[in-house]
Every structure is written in structure tokens, then in C-alpha cells.
Amino acid sequence: MAEKRKIVVTSALPYANGDIHLGHLVEYIQTDFWVRFQKLRGHECVYVCADDTHGTPVMIRARKEGITPEELIARSHAEHLKDFGDFQIEFDNYYTTNSPENKELSERIFAAMEASGAVTKRSSPQLYCEHCHMFLPDRFVKGVCPKCGAPNQYGDSCDSCGATYGAEELGSPVCTTCGATPVVRDTEHLYFELEPQHDYLEKWIPGHTTSDVSNKLLEWFKEPLRGWCISRDAPYFGFEIPGHPGKFFYVWVDAPIGYIASLKNLGRFDMWNDPEAELYHFIGKDIIRFHCLFWPGMLHAAGFKTPNKVFVHGFLTVNGEKMSKSKGTFVNARTYLNNLPPEALRYYYAAKLGGTTDDMDLNLADFVQRVNSDLVGKITNIASRGGQMLQKRLEGRLGRLDGEGRALVEKCRAAADTIAKHYEDRRFNQVVVEVCRLADAANEYFDRREPWKTVKTDAETTRTTLTAALNAFRMIAIYLKPILPVYAEKAMKLFGETEWTWASLDSTREDCALGAYEYLASRIEPAQVDAMIAAAKVKPGESGEVSHESRASKNKARAGEAAAKPAECSPLKAEIAFPDFEKLDLRVGVVESCEIVPKSSKLLKFVLDAGALGKRTIFSGIRGAYPDPAALVGQEVVFVANLAPRKMSVGVSEGMILFAGEPGKCGGVVSPGSAAGGGTAVT
């Protein structure tokens, strides 16, 4: 193993003005996977985060509830921390941006920025309420959208068309506090000038982000970088800027500084600028601009160390659509926890996260099927069958490994480097693939040795079989510890151990007593998911559609939806770009079984051996072309491996097999390297 590393990891700060939901958890759960893996490997890894507490929305909500902003953010902090804890997300410190450490650091970094000449003053127009005697923050004014004409829109963006604008551009503006019509007045603001850092940032970005992120950001560098307004007028819940009475730090100034403040509150401030320490941010793609442009610019101007990498992930959709309150798919963390176990979501997210900026879909039918078939039926089944049989029939004592059993254990141990590389690269889906491959091998060994039969006639042979199967499970559980920490803790107790590290993979458990078998995971019933959806649905009259993505990405999504609609009565669907085609994961599988689906005139049920991906069940409507489905057994087929599972009346179809032949007819099976003429019939 490489020498011990020092690592600081952060997740984007959740805003104090809202609940944690399943979209947020995409980020915090994957960060937790990565941090726990680093700790399992023996590295010094510190995970800090905090509530983002400042800004106008917090002030407005507190005013409506008749409490102080401080009371609101204290309540929110407790709720957020409880949600994270119950989802087994373990911070080394979860703090708040409304802290003395953050105030001191914000002032210190601003002073360094100002001393470097990076801060300038400019006058800009802003709405002013003569009745309230104050300039109006964006959320203190409403009016007609200047883009689409929608009424009753806030002063920063339109909920109807998604446009962004300055509050002074609103038509018929009114002060939300008193209802008076504001006037336009000039006010002076502070700006952080980025153009002096043009060359530095242009070089910094490609080395600290992935290529797709850097390519997008570098489009801005074709012209001079504009200054960034970093001040807001009173009233504003935040830190007043020293030397500038009545001006407050814009929330996006002190929010990322909150990472360093949380580290300082932990007593590890030394790690941030330590040349030996590594810094990593996990963020969503809607806040790339702040973390990959403004933030490194601020740090560089202030003489602070910049992050080694900014890891960017995509958004969450549910059943292929944006989260919706009206459909019950906008699910808060607590609503989920009231109905389903946290391990199930952690496992499913791991199975879907590949370390890219692609959006991730929570397909609820696939969620149930994958947790039940893989986590429960495939992985936990090894411990359940082996552990309980050993306890009930063989005094609960492990024996010695024979040659065949040792080969199984060595196969599991040999996967360590591959799995470690997948964890390091944040390809958690490939960790799950490898773990399931090992579980398949352990189950195949178990079934071939038939201990349920030998236990009646040969206790010691049975003990040898169970010792191998359980040692294989032990290694699988160690591999899964970053993903399923509580699950792994229970498994560890089963083997009578007090701590697992990555080095624990080098040992086996033989000639020792097994602990009492404790429940590890149970099947999910569709009724539990239905109950969660019902609990998440909005009441009549409430707003329905909600997404945690940025306004810009929502506009792109709308444009994409319009462009994707084929012309009416057209025989062809709209063309797709090559990057869309690249999203297809085409794999070769061997038909393990193929049978007629009862009460169906078209469907055949295929079970494919997909190698490292395991077994796949796929329903295909080609029975008319293959009256003898047994003839397909043993054939190689090309299938789409990353198609979202489809729930059918006869079961769940886990992919799409590609066939070729005459248009409208089914032809022969396409094998690798074969040529298929004519049209293509895709099932």
C-alpha cells in the first residue's frame, strides 16, 4: 500500500432554508463512500461540511415564522444533522457558516483580496423602497418578468420561464414588505475582479477538473472575465464587510470559506495550507462556476492553497423524470427513512454512481429489484444460509479451509487492487459489479457443495464448506464497508472481530467460534415504496414540479425536450447526436436459458450470462421468429446493458437485446463480428 496520505474532503454546504432530500443525498452519500474508503485504507482523511446559513431567504422565512434567523438556522442544523446521521453519513465536523471562525476567516481573506488590488467599487442601479427606507434585495421585490410577462415573480429569476435578470428590470415592481412601488437608485457595490487572474485560472481549471467540466468553463475565457459582485446592501443576514458600513458579504463569499472554518473549528486548520495535504471538493454541476472559477480565484488572491480536484456529479431524476411533488417523487430524507432502510438507498446509489457528471436515475422498480436480488438474495444470502446452518447444526464453530475453499477465498482476495482502484476513481458502480461477481462465485460454490445435504451425513465436510463460504462473505463485507458501514459492523461482530481495515483482507477466520447471526438486510416490498410516494405527494393546491438543478440546466432541459419531439406524422424520430449514441453501453452476453412466457403470444424470457455484470433477465417480443426458443441457448447476443429496467406484467426486463433482419420481421441472432443485412428489429 502507498504511504499514508493526509486528505481534506468537503461536500457542498446545504442551505439552511430547506430540508435534505434524495437529490441532495446523491452528493453526501458518495462523498461518505470515498471518505470511508480512504479511512479503511489507513489514510488520515478529514470530512468537513456545514450549513450554509446566510442570505435573504433565511431572513424572510424567519420573519414569516416570527423567529430570529439564528433560531431558524439552529433548528435547521439539528434537523440536517439528524438526517445525515440516520443515513450513516459520518462527518468529522458538521458546522455552520454563521460562526466566529467563518467571520474571522471571511474578513481575513477579503482583506488579502483587497490588498492585492482585486477588489473594486462600482455604482449600479437597484430598487429602493422609500417607505421602508432601504434598498431591496432580490427576494424583497416582486413584479412582471421582463422576458415572458409572468406576474408575481421575484427580483432575480422567473419561476415560469426560468429567465434570470436584475430586479430593476421587473415590470410593475412592488416591495414585498409594504407593497409600495420602489424607485431605481444607484448604489455602490464591491466587485472581485477576475480578469487579472485570467491566465492563472485558464491554466488551473484543466488540471483540477474533469475534461467535460473544464471545456465548459474555458468557453468563458474567450473574452475578458467580468467582475463578480461580492457585496449586498442591508437588510441582509450575514457578515458586515469591515471598512464598508452597511455592506454585507454576498452569501457565496462566506459559504465556501465555511469549509476552512469548519476545519478550524475541528482544530485542523493546519491541514488546509499543508503542502503535504490533499484537498477535494464534491459538488453538483449547478455550482461549478462558484467552485471552479470564483473560489480558486479568491484563494489564489488571498494566498491560500486551492483544491487538488473538484469532483462534479450530475442531478437526480426519479423514474426518468425530474423530481415531482405532485407525483410523490420529490422525497425528503425523513420521508424516505420513515418508510425504507438507509442501507437500501446507499447500496442503490453505489450501484449507479460512476464518477461522471451524468445525471443519475432512481428507478423505483429497479431499486426494489436490485436491492432484493443483489444485496439480499445474492450477498446477504451467503451469510444467512451459512451462518445460521453453522449455528444450528454445527455448534457455531468454523473449521479449516480445504484446497477448493482456499481457492475461493484467494479469488476474493485477488480482487482487492481492482476494487480499491474503482473506489479511488469514484466508480462505485464498478465496486458493486466486482462484489456481485464474487458473491456469484461464493453462491455457486455453496450450491455445488450442497451443505444442506452433507450436514445430514458428514458434519466436518459441511463445516469446511461453510468456513469457505463465510470467509468469502467476510471479504465481500469488508469491500462493502464504505458503502454499508452498519451492515459491515454487524458482519464484523459475526466473525468476533472488533475492527476491520483494508489489511483485514489478508487474514482468514478458521478454527474459531462464530458470533450470533444478526439480521443484516431484508427484502423491500413494493408497498413500502408506494407508502413513501403517498407520503411525499403534495396536498391539493400546492406546487407540484420541483427540481434541485440550476435554472440554467432547467432551461436546457426544456429546450432539449422540445428538440426531441419528432415532427407530427413523421416516419423517423428526431436525429440524435453522436454523444447521445455514446451513452449506450453495448455488451455481449451468452443466452443461458430462453423460454416461452405463458399467456403471451410474443414474449420470450431470456436469462443472459453477462460476465462481470452477472445475470440479466430480458423479455423480448420475438417469439414469432423462434418457435423453438431452446435453439437460442448458448448463442451470443448483443444487448444494451445500461437501459433502465422496465417493469412489465410478467416481470422486470433488465436490458434490450438487439436483433437484425428484414424490416418488421425478426432475423437471426447477431453475434460479435457477424454481418447483419436488412433493417433492424429492436426488442
C-alpha positions, 0 to 999 in steps of 0.5 A: 500500500502507498504511504499514508496520505493526509486528505481534506474532503468537503461536500457542498454546504446545504442551505439552511432554508430547506430540508435534505432530500434524495437529490441532495443525498446523491452528493453526501452519500458518495462523498461518505463512500470515498471518505470511508474508503480512504479511512479503511485504507489507513489514510488520515482523511478529514470530512468537513461540511456545514450549513450554509446559513446566510442570505435573504431567504433565511431572513424572510422565512424567519420573519414569516415564522416570527423567529430570529434567523439564528433560531431558524438556522439552529433548528435547521442544523439539528434537523440536517444533522439528524438526517445525515446521521440516520443515513450513516453519513459520518462527518468529522465536523458538521458546522455552520457558516454563521460562526466566529471562525467563518467571520474571522476567516471571511474578513481575513481573506477579503482583506488579502483580496483587497490588498492585492488590488482585486477588489473594486467599487462600482455604482449600479442601479437597484430598487429602493423602497422609500417607505421602508427606507432601504434598498431591496434585495432580490427576494424583497421585490416582486413584479412582471418578468421582463422576458415572458410577462409572468406576474408575481415573480421575484427580483432575480429569476422567473419561476415560469420561464426560468429567465434570470435578470436584475430586479430593476428590470421587473415590470410593475415592481412592488416591495414585498414588505409594504407593497409600495412601488420602489424607485431605481437608485444607484448604489455602490457595490464591491466587485472581485475582479477576475480578469487579472487572474485570467491566465492563472485560472485558464491554466488551473481549471484543466488540471483540477477538473474533469475534461467535460467540466473544464471545456465548459468553463474555458468557453468563458475565457474567450473574452475578458472575465467580468467582475463578480459582485461580492457585496449586498446592501442591508437588510441582509443576514450575514457578515458586515464587510469591515471598512464598508458600513452597511455592506454585507458579504454576498452569501457565496463569499462566506459559504465556501470559506465555511469549509476552512472554518469548519476545519478550524473549528475541528482544530485542523486548520493546519491541514488546509495550507499543508503542502503535504495535504490533499484537498477535494471538493464534491459538488453538483454541476449547478455550482461549478462556476462558484467552485471552479472559477470564483473560489480558486480565484479568491484563494489564489488572491488571498494566498491560500492553497486551492483544491487538488480536484473538484469532483462534479456529479450530475442531478437526480431524476426519479423514474426518468423524470425530474423530481415531482411533488405532485407525483410523490417523487420529490422525497425528503430524507425523513420521508424516505427513512420513515418508510425504507432502510438507509442501507437500501438507498446507499447500496442503490446509489453505489450501484449507479454512481460512476464518477461522471457528471451524468445525471443519475436515475432512481428507478423505483422498480429497479431499486426494489429489484436490485436491492432484493436480488443483489444485496439480499438474495445474492450477498446477504444470502451467503451469510444467512444460509451459512451462518445460521446452518453453522449455528444450528447444526454445527455448534457455531464453530468454523473449521479449516479451509480445504484446497477448493475453499482456499481457492475461493477465498484467494479469488476474493482476495485477488480482487482487492487492487481492482476494487480499491482502484474503482473506489479511488476513481469514484466508480462505485458502480464498478465496486458493486459489479466486482462484489456481485461477481464474487458473491456469484462465485461464493453462491455457486460454490455453496450450491455445488457443495450442497451443505444442506445435504452433507450436514445430514451425513458428514458434519466436518465436510459441511463445516469446511464448506461453510468456513469457505463460504463465510470467509468469502462473505467476510471479504465481500463485507469488508469491500462493502464497508464504505458503502454499508458501514452498519451492515459491515459492523454487524458482519464484523461482530459475526466473525468476533472481530472488533475492527476491520481495515483494508489489511483485514483482507489478508487474514482468514477466520478458521478454527474459531467460534462464530458470533450470533447471526444478526439480521443484516438486510431484508427484502423491500416490498413494493408497498413500502415504496408506494407508502413513501410516494403517498407520503411525499405527494403534495396536498391539493393546491400546492406546487407540484414540479420541483427540481434541485438543478440550476435554472440554467440546466432547467432551461436546457432541459426544456429546450432539449425536450422540445428538440426531441419531439419528432415532427407530427406524422413523421416516419423517423424520430428526431436525429440524435447526436453522436454523444447521445449514441455514446451513452449506450453501453453495448455488451455481449452476453451468452443466452443461458436459458430462453423460454416461452412466457405463458399467456403471451403470444410474443414474449420470450424470457431470456436469462443472459450470462453477462460476465462481470455484470452477472445475470440479466433477465430480458423479455423480448417480443420475438417469439414469432421468429423462434418457435423453438426458443431452446435453439437460442441457448448458448448463442451470443447476443448483443444487448444494451446493458445500461437501459433502465429496467422496465417493469412489465406484467410478467416481470422486470426486463433488465436490458434490450437485446438487439436483433437484425433482419428484414424490416418488421420481421425478426432475423437471426441472432447477431453475434460479435463480428457477424454481418447483419443485412436488412433493417433492424428489429429492436426488442 
